[in-house]
Amino acid sequence: MRNKENEVNLVERQGIWYEINSQEGFTGVAETYYGNGQLQNKIDMKAGLYDGLYEFYYPNGQLAQKINMKANLRDGLSEEYYEDGGVKEKANYKADVLNETLESDMRVGSKLGRIVKFFFIAVLIYFGLIILAEVFVGRSLSLWLIVTPAVFIWKILYSLGIIG
């Protein structure tokens, strides 16, 4: 890791961070900086592992992520922000496993927003095909286009035990 003066003051050996020429894992707050001198990361460490608050910043200084860590694993509240400061996601983790999503943004640029947009477009195209099939081929094909996916979805939901 590099400090504000671009000097390397911590080195990683087998997943543990040490001060240079030290045999004990680093305990304290480590910081890294962008080339413009702006804070990039601020990390609480204990015995060379991320343990406590881990903060990431955008190059403009805006907070990007704030993660509670325990022995290098997400543990507790994790928050992610857009560059304009808007909340992207808030979630709770235990031993790096997602327990609960508390808040999630649906902006088109977000991962979830892109999935929703893709699904919406796919549904529009699908129903457009049904209408075209009904107009040009006849009811038998349009009925097949409706029933086949419905049976497939029913089989999936049944196998997962969602419906009986």
C-alpha positions in Angstrom: 0.0 0.0 0.0 1.2 3.5 -0.7 0.8 6.5 1.5 0.0 10.1 0.4 3.7 10.7 -0.5 3.4 7.6 -2.8 5.8 5.7 -0.5 5.2 1.9 0.0 4.8 1.4 3.7 2.9 -2.0 3.8 3.5 -5.2 1.9 1.3 -8.2 1.5 2.7 -11.7 2.2 0.4 -14.7 1.8 -2.8 -12.6 2.4 -1.5 -10.7 5.4 -0.3 -7.1 5.4 3.0 -6.2 7.2 4.9 -3.0 7.7 8.2 -3.2 5.7 10.8 -5.3 7.5 8.3 -6.5 10.1 7.3 -10.0 11.0 4.0 -9.0 12.8 0.8 -8.3 10.9 0.0 -4.6 10.7 -2.6 -3.2 13.2 -3.9 0.3 12.6 -5.4 2.3 9.8 -4.0 2.0 6.3 -4.7 4.5 3.6 -4.0 4.6 -0.1 -4.2 7.6 -2.4 -4.9 8.4 -6.0 -2.2 10.1 -8.1 -4.0 13.4 -7.6 -3.5 13.1 -3.8 -7.2 12.3 -3.1 -7.9 9.5 -0.6 -8.6 6.2 -2.4 -9.0 3.7 0.5 -9.1 3.8 4.3 -8.9 0.4 5.9 -9.0 -0.6 9.6 -6.6 -3.6 10.1 -5.8 -6.0 12.9 -2.9 -8.5 12.7 -2.5 -7.8 9.0 -6.2 -8.5 8.1 -9.0 -6.2 7.2 -10.9 -5.8 10.4 -13.2 -2.9 11.0 -14.3 -0.3 8.5 -13.1 -0.4 4.9 -13.9 2.7 2.9 -13.4 3.2 -0.9 -13.6 6.7 -2.5 -14.1 7.9 -6.0 -11.3 10.1 -7.5 -13.4 13.2 -6.8 -13.4 12.4 -3.1 -17.0 11.1 -2.9 -17.5 7.9 -0.8 -18.0 4.8 -3.1 -18.3 2.0 -0.5 -18.3 1.5 3.2 -17.9 -2.1 4.3 -17.6 -3.6 7.8 -15.0 -6.3 7.7 -13.9 -9.1 10.1 -10.8 -11.1 9.3 -10.9 -10.1 5.6 -14.6 -11.0 5.2 -17.6 -8.7 4.9 -19.4 -8.9 8.3 -22.2 -6.4 9.1 -23.5 -3.5 7.1 -22.1 -2.9 3.6 -23.0 0.3 1.8 -22.4 1.2 -1.9 -22.9 4.7 -3.4 -23.0 6.3 -6.9 -20.5 9.0 -7.7 -23.2 11.6 -7.2 -23.7 10.3 -3.6 -27.0 8.4 -4.2 -27.3 5.1 -2.5 -26.6 2.1 -4.8 -27.1 -0.6 -2.3 -27.2 -1.3 1.5 -26.9 -4.9 2.7 -26.0 -7.0 5.7 -23.3 -9.7 5.5 -22.2 -12.4 7.9 -18.8 -14.1 7.2 -18.9 -12.8 3.6 -22.4 -14.2 2.9 -25.3 -11.9 2.1 -27.9 -12.1 4.8 -30.2 -9.3 3.8 -30.5 -6.5 1.2 -31.7 -3.4 3.0 -31.9 -1.1 0.1 -31.2 -1.4 -3.7 -31.3 1.3 -6.4 -33.1 0.6 -9.7 -31.2 3.1 -11.8 -30.9 2.0 -15.4 -27.1 2.0 -15.0 -27.2 -0.3 -12.0 -26.9 -4.0 -12.3 -30.5 -4.6 -11.1 -31.8 -1.8 -13.3 -30.2 -3.4 -16.4 -31.7 -6.8 -15.5 -35.2 -5.3 -15.1 -34.8 -3.4 -18.4 -33.6 -6.6 -20.2 -36.6 -8.6 -18.8 -39.1 -5.8 -19.8 -37.7 -5.7 -23.4 -37.7 -9.5 -23.6 -41.4 -9.6 -22.6 -42.3 -6.9 -25.1 -40.6 -8.8 -27.9 -42.2 -12.1 -26.9 -45.7 -10.7 -26.9 -44.9 -8.9 -30.2 -44.1 -12.4 -31.7 -47.4 -13.8 -30.4 -49.3 -11.0 -32.0 -47.4 -11.5 -35.3 -48.0 -15.2 -35.2 -51.7 -14.7 -34.6 -52.0 -12.2 -37.5 -49.9 -14.1 -40.1 -50.0 -17.8 -39.2 -53.2 -18.3 -37.1 -54.3 -19.1 -33.6 -52.6 -22.5 -33.4 -49.1 -21.1 -33.4 -49.9 -18.2 -31.1 -51.5 -20.6 -28.6 -48.3 -22.8 -28.8 -46.2 -19.7 -28.1 -48.2 -18.9 -25.0 -48.7 -22.5 -23.6 -45.1 -23.8 -24.1 -43.3 -21.2 -21.9 -46.2 -21.3 -19.3 -45.7 -25.1 -18.9 -41.9 -24.7 -18.7 -42.3 -22.0 -16.0 -44.9 -24.2 -14.1 -42.4 -27.1 -14.2 -39.6 -25.0 -12.7 -41.8 -23.6 -9.9 -43.2 -27.1 -9.2 -39.7 -28.6 -9.0 -38.6 -25.8 -6.6 -41.6 -26.5 -4.4 -43.1 -23.1 -4.9 -46.3 -24.5 -6.2 -47.9 -27.9 -5.5 
